[in-house]
Amino acid sequence: MTRRWPLERVLFALAGTMTLASAALAVLVSPWFLLLAAFVGLNQWLFVGAGSCPASLALERLGIERGCPR
């Protein structure tokens, strides 16, 4: 039996990946890529406060279900 990751876990993995990519790009390319990390953090707080963010809405449309009730 294959168990799928809930939406919250996928969002956490996506945010971590984007933050690490932002830090690497800021070091290797331009410090302006730190704005990407700020955008990721803002979306995380949006999810905490409102219960959804742009990424969560897109992932729900792809069929990823929430693991925690709203």
N, C-alpha and C positions, 0 to 999 in steps of 0.2 A: 504494500500500500504506500503510495507516494503522497506525502503531505505537503501542501503548498504553503509558502510563507504568507503571513497576514500582511495587510497593507502597511501597518505601522513598522514592521520589520524591514520591508522593502524600502520604505521612505528613509529609515535610519541608514540603511546601506547606501542608498543613492546620495543622501546628504553627506555622508562620510567620504564617499568617492569624489564628489564634486569639490569638497573642501580640500582634500589632499591634492587633487588636480590643480586647484586654484593656487595653493601654496607652491607647488612645483613650478607652475607657469610664472608666478610672481618672481621666483628666484631666477629662472632660466630666461624669461622673455621680458616681462615688464611688471613693475609693482602695481600697475593698474589692474592686474588680474585679482588683486585682493578685494576689489569690488564684487567679484563673483562670490567670494567667501561671505561677504557681508550680505549679499542677496540670499544666499542659502540660509544664513542665520535668521534673517528676517522671515523667510518662509517657514522655518521651523517654529518660530514664535507665533506666526499666523495660524499654523496647525494647532498649536497648544491652546491658543485663545479662542479661535473660531471653530475648531474641529475639522477644518479642511484648508487646503492650500492648492495652488494650481497643479502641483505635481500629484497630489492625492486625487484630485478630480480626474486627471488624465489616466492615472493607474486604475481607478475604479472603472473607467470606460473600457480599459483593456481586460477587465474581468477579475482583477485582484480584489478579494474581499477583505473587509475589516476583521481584525481579530478581537478588538475591544469594542464594546458598545459605545455609542455616542453619548 
